[in-house]
Amino acid sequence: MSVHSTDPPLTRVQVGIDAAVVADHHVTIRSTLSDGAVQLSRFHVPPTIAGLSGLGERLSAFPGVVAVAEPTSMTWLGLQVALQRAGCETCPWSGPGTRPGCAGRSRASTSPT
């Protein structure tokens, strides 16, 4: 992300990760600017060392951000390491009948099935 002096500064960044064991992790970065505009960035990263390194590189632009991740099996471990290296933190999320998904997802995708 490129921020120029004429761009409104970020006031809030939210990161959500829908982790997967063998499929790609789904990631959403939701940035709120000081003027109230919202920017969404959605992308996938493979659950590999290279994929997690790429995720860390992208999130290093937001040091200190806490990423909410749905813990699936042992996927939280690789995500935790990648985010720590990027200067970020993770917050595992789960609960009965809930699925956090990614920031900005529709309510329909968070309904229990």
C-alpha positions as CSV (number, residue, x, y, z in Angstrom):
1,M,0.0,0.0,0.0
2,S,1.3,3.4,-0.9
3,V,0.4,6.3,1.3
4,H,1.1,9.8,-0.1
5,S,1.0,13.1,1.9
6,T,-2.2,14.0,0.1
7,D,-4.0,10.7,1.1
8,P,-6.2,10.8,4.2
9,P,-4.4,8.9,7.0
10,L,-5.7,5.5,8.2
11,T,-7.6,5.7,11.4
12,R,-8.4,2.0,11.8
13,V,-7.3,-1.3,10.2
14,Q,-9.0,-4.6,10.7
15,V,-7.7,-7.9,9.5
16,G,-9.7,-11.2,9.3
17,I,-8.3,-14.5,8.3
18,D,-10.4,-17.6,7.4
19,A,-7.7,-20.2,7.9
20,A,-7.7,-23.5,5.9
21,V,-5.7,-26.7,6.3
22,V,-5.2,-27.6,2.6
23,A,-7.0,-24.9,0.7
24,D,-5.9,-21.2,0.6
25,H,-6.3,-18.9,3.6
26,H,-8.9,-16.2,2.8
27,V,-7.7,-12.8,4.1
28,T,-9.5,-9.4,4.3
29,I,-7.9,-6.1,5.2
30,R,-10.5,-3.4,6.0
31,S,-8.9,0.1,6.3
32,T,-10.9,3.1,7.4
33,L,-9.5,6.4,6.4
34,S,-9.8,9.6,8.5
35,D,-12.5,10.9,6.0
36,G,-14.6,7.8,6.7
37,A,-13.9,6.1,3.4
38,V,-13.4,2.3,3.7
39,Q,-11.0,0.3,1.6
40,L,-11.3,-3.5,1.4
41,S,-8.5,-5.7,0.2
42,R,-9.4,-9.4,-0.2
43,F,-6.9,-12.0,-1.2
44,H,-5.9,-15.7,-0.8
45,V,-2.6,-17.1,0.4
46,P,-1.6,-20.7,0.3
47,P,-0.9,-22.4,3.7
48,T,2.7,-22.8,2.8
49,I,5.9,-21.2,4.0
50,A,6.0,-19.0,0.9
51,G,2.3,-18.1,1.3
52,L,2.7,-17.2,4.9
53,S,5.8,-15.2,4.2
54,G,3.9,-13.2,1.5
55,L,1.1,-12.6,4.0
56,G,3.6,-11.3,6.6
57,E,5.0,-9.0,4.0
58,R,1.6,-7.5,3.2
59,L,0.6,-7.1,6.8
60,S,4.0,-5.6,7.8
61,A,2.5,-2.3,6.5
62,F,0.2,-2.3,9.6
63,P,2.5,-3.0,12.6
64,G,0.6,-3.6,15.8
65,V,-2.7,-4.7,14.1
66,V,-4.5,-7.6,15.6
67,A,-5.7,-10.1,13.1
68,V,-8.8,-12.2,14.0
69,A,-8.4,-15.7,12.7
70,E,-10.6,-18.7,12.7
71,P,-8.5,-21.5,14.2
72,T,-8.7,-24.5,12.0
73,S,-6.7,-27.5,13.2
74,M,-3.0,-26.4,13.6
75,T,-3.2,-23.5,11.1
76,W,-3.0,-21.0,13.9
77,L,0.6,-21.8,14.5
78,G,1.9,-20.9,11.1
79,L,-0.3,-17.8,11.0
80,Q,1.0,-16.7,14.5
81,V,4.6,-17.0,13.4
82,A,4.0,-15.1,10.2
83,L,2.1,-12.3,11.9
84,Q,4.6,-12.0,14.7
85,R,7.4,-11.6,12.2
86,A,5.3,-8.8,10.5
87,G,4.9,-7.0,13.9
88,C,1.2,-8.0,14.2
89,E,-0.7,-10.2,16.6
90,T,-3.4,-12.8,16.2
91,C,-6.6,-13.4,18.1
92,P,-8.1,-16.8,17.6
93,W,-11.9,-16.7,17.4
94,S,-14.4,-19.5,17.7
95,G,-17.6,-20.2,19.5
96,P,-20.7,-22.3,19.3
97,G,-22.6,-21.5,16.1
98,T,-20.3,-18.6,15.2
99,R,-17.8,-18.3,12.4
100,P,-15.8,-15.0,12.3
101,G,-14.8,-15.2,8.7
102,C,-13.2,-12.0,7.5
103,A,-13.9,-8.4,8.3
104,G,-16.5,-7.1,5.8
105,R,-18.1,-10.5,5.1
106,S,-21.8,-10.7,4.7
107,R,-24.0,-11.8,7.6
108,A,-25.1,-14.8,5.5
109,S,-21.6,-16.3,5.6
110,T,-21.5,-16.1,9.4
111,S,-24.8,-17.9,10.0
112,P,-24.6,-21.4,11.5
113,T,-25.4,-24.1,9.0
